[in-house]
Amino acid sequence: MLEGLTGVIGIIPDIFTFNNMLVLLTGVFGGIILGALPGVSPTLAVALLVPFTFYMDPTTGLILLGAVYAASVAGGAISAILINVPGAPANIATLLDGYPLARSGKAQSTLYMCFISSFIGGVFGMMIMIFLTLPLSEVALKFQSTEIFWISILGLTVVAGLGSGSIIKSLIAGAFGVWLSTIGANPTTGEFRFVFHEVLTGGIHIVPALIGLFAIPQVFTLIEWYGTQRTIIKFQPEKGIFFRTFLRTLKMVRVLGIGSIVGTIIGLIPGVGGQVAGIVAYDQAKKFSRHPEKYGTGIPDGVVAAESANNAMVGPSLVPLLTLSIPGSPTAAVLLGGLLIHGIFPGPNLFLLHGHLVNTFIGSLLLAQLLMLVFGIILSRYSYWVMRVPDLYMAASIIVLAVFGTYSVNNSFNDVIIMFSVGIVMYIASKFGFSPAPVVMGLILGGIAENSFLKGMLIASAGEGFLKYFFTGWINITIIILCVVSILFGVMGTLKDKGRKKVINRYDLIVAILVISGSLAIYKFALKVKDPLSAIFPSATLIIMAGLASLLLVQVLVSMVSNKKLDATGIDIPISKVVLLFLYTVVYFYSLNRIGFYLSSFLFYAVFPFLFRRSKDTLLKDLSVKIVVSCIFMGILYFLFNLILKVQTPAGAFI
């Protein structure tokens, strides 16, 4: 057990060489910046830098990739807290309380809290990795398809608590997310489902969906409010706020413990990832809280639980990679490529053949946690720059970054179309009380659950049988018990939570009818597959969605019959602004492949403030400022991503 610690201590002088420290500092700072950009996930950030390691020493190259990995996970919380758009899937749970805290004037202290809890969770995960690498690798090897399936189901049990208002609507949104995950090719049989248009042939990737679900509704909301009410977030710097926040965070021992332990366990399981760790930890912290009704309204515990978990996941996610050649997360899979290009093959003999390299890599990851805290605190002090950006520039910036982040995932314009389409649907759905968080959770876990379930079915049919294969074994039984406990906690919390009474709107009747008819229509006319295995998950999901909508319909009808007063809040959508934004964005998308990303984005960004100006603003007001701001914004993007990182963007006749 102490061999890992002595190995890391022995290589400390090697970490502090000039080249390694320069790369480490650059990787951490750059990772935070890249992580803060919507759509630039840790996986993409690491993948962008893999080519730069070709000509580096293997140890130095791995230090760079590891530093970017650790820092980008924490960096994604910056955009989640400041603009309500998670930088990566791992930061979904962070925005649930982080953004409300920022809107209440506590952006700086919230970011401090985020990086402090990320540091604590990250160090915890790294220490577990250092002390227990070999024993944990044996545990990771025991997670097969059935165990991963039940972990996915455990994650889905938290969906009900992620929305706001109606729990049934949260469940419907989660089921919708699971259905989205079934679009495209079946992960096991390869048969295509629900390909209504060729754009959907490749399915719905998590990053385009994530950006669409959070970023696009935020843009429409900014434009919707512009000129009618101020949306500027108050910023009130306070002396000594860092030390008060630091002490306050350290006192959250229970929440930090839940986040760190959950993150470590989830990180160890191959293929699950930080997005699941953050949300599961958030849900568990909420269940064990004395005031669960405050979660989602702006409670520091929610930020601490989510950020400590997704950073505690980093170290353990590398355990199965280094010892078993099994990546514990998508980013770990990219790191595997970084090892292979240097002729290093992970496995049981890695520590024997390349012990010095591995220990240096692990030690640098531990030091990266400290540097991440330092750089994060420094950047947090200037968070007011983001909050003081005018709404029109913020909206235009989010759209441009959303296009960039979406396209760069697969270099496919189809993803941009999917991103925008999903965003429009989510914006409209939000007017009826639906939240994007359950949709994202369903999308993430739906694919993992279906793939694991079908693999388990095939294995079970060839051997032990379904019941024995899925419901035996101490890991399966333990996770099943946790699923039951999680559901019971959710039910009990619902009964006790007076703040989440049944909020029934008069429009819920229309929503229920649309969901029921839509689910049944898709089930009958669109689910046409030859292989029965390909229909199991989609059909079950659509039936569940229709059943949940039926419960919502019954709620409305019972309320009407019993003469209960329904919520009469209307669906307030400024049609002219929304239609104009939609059409202008479509024109922007149309121009991307014709005149190029950078030129079309510059024109889009420059014209945007004039197109949506307030009536009292003159057409030429601050013209020079608008042009200069557009040049600076696009110049930074062009320099960083085209000249330095060589990221591919939609190409046209110009740049």
C-alpha positions, 0 to 999 in steps of 0.5 A: 500500500505504501509502495505507491506513496514512496514511488511518488515521493522519489520522483519529486525532483523530476517534477520540478525540472524547468521543462516539466514545471513549464508544461505543468503550469501551461497545462493547468492554466490552459486547461482551466480556460479551455474547460470554461468554454462551452462545448470544449470538454476535457476529452476534447481539450486533451485530444487537441493537445495530443499532437503537441506531445509527439515531439516531447519527452514521454514524461513531459507529454503525459504531464501536459495531458494530465494537467489539462485533464484535471484543470479542464474538469474544474474550469467547466464550472466557470461558465456553469456558474457565470452564464448558466451553461456548463463547460462540460457534462461533468459540470451539469450539477454545478449550475443547479445552485451555482448560477442562482448563487451568482445571480444573487451577487455571490459569483466570486465566493461561489467560484472560490468555493468551487475551486476549493472543493475541486482541490479537496476532492481532487486530492482525495481521489489522487491519494486513493489512487496512489495508495490503492491502485492495485486493489482498486484495479481488481475491483474495477475488473469486476464491473461487467455489463450488468454492474454498469447497467445497474449503476446507470439505473441508480443514476436515473433514480436521481432524475426526479430531483433535478427539475423544478416544480412538478416531479412528474415533469422531471421524470418525463424530461428524463424519459425524453432524454433516454429516448434521445439516446436511442436515436441512431444506430443501436450500440449492440446490433447496429440497426438504425432507429428513429432516423427521421432525417439524414442529420440523425444518422449518427445519433445525438452526441452528448456535447451538441445536446448539452450545448443545445439544452443549456446554451440556446435557451439561455440566448433566447432568454437574454434576448427575451429580457433585453430592453424589458428588465435588467439581467446584470448580475450584481458583483460585490467584492468583499475584503477577506472573502477568500479566507471566509469562503475557505473556512466555510468550505472546510466546515462542509465535511459531510458534503465534501465526504459524500462528493469525494467518495461518490466521485472516487467510486464512479471514476473507478467504474469504466465508461461512466464518467464525471457527469454521472459522478457530479449528479449522483453526488449532488443527489446524495448530498441532497438526500442527506441534507436537513434542508433538501428543499433549498437545493436548486435555489442557490445553496453552497452545498450543491456546488461543493458536492458536485465539484468535489465529486467530478474532480475526485473522479479524475484520479480513480478514472486512470486506475483501470487505464494504467493497470488494465488498459481499460479507460475509466472515462472518455478522457482516459481513452484519449490519454491511452492514445497519448501513451500508445504513441510513445510506445507505452502499453498500459497493463499489469507490467506498466509499473515494472517497465515504466515505473518512473514515468508513471510515478512522475505522471501521478505526482504531477497530477497531484501537484496540478490540483494545487496549481488548479486551486491557485489559478482558479482563485486568481481567475475568480477575482476577475469574474466580474468581467464576464458578468458585466458583458452586455446581454447582446454581446453575451448572447452573440458570444454564446451562439458563436462558442456553441457552434465552435464547440459543437462542430469541433467534436466530430467535425460535422455540421449535422451536430450544429443542426442537432444542437440548435434544434434541441435548443429550440425544443428546450426553450419552448419546453422550459416555458411549460415548466420542464428543466434541461438537467433531467434530459441531459441525465437521461441522454447520458445514462440511456446509452450506457444503460442500453448498451450494458443491458443488451450485452448482458442479455446476449451473455445471459442467453448463452449461459446462466439466464437473465434472472441469475445473471442480472440479479446475483453477485454481491456488486449487483445486489449492492447496487440494486439495494442502493437503487431501492434506497434512492427511490425510497429516499426520493419518495419520502423527500417528496412527501415531506417537502412542502416546498414542492407541492403539485404545481399544476398549470392550466397548460399541463393539460395540453402538455400531457395530451401532446406527450401521450399522443407524440409517444404513441405515434412515434411508438407505432409509426417510427419504431420499425426495426427487424431485431427485437433487441433494438426495440426493447429500450425505445419501446419501454421508454416511449411507454413509460413517457406516455404513462407519466404523461397520463399521470400528469393528465389525471392530476389536471383532471382531478384538480379541475373536478375538485375545483382546485385553483390551477396556476393561471400563469401564461406562456409569455414568449415575445414572438417578434424577438424569438422569430427574429433571433431564430431566422438570423441564427439560421442565416448565420448557420447557412453562411458557415459553410459558404464563407467560413466560420471566422468571417461569418462569425465576425459578421454575425457578432458585429451585426447582432447588437444592431439587429436587437438594439433597443428602440431608444438606441440609435443605429450608429451608437457606439459603432466603433466600439461594436466593431472593435469588440467584434474584432477582438473577440474573433481575433482571440478565437482565430489566434488560439484555435486556428493558429495555435491549436489547429482546430478544424472549423466549417470551411468556406470561400474565406476563413 
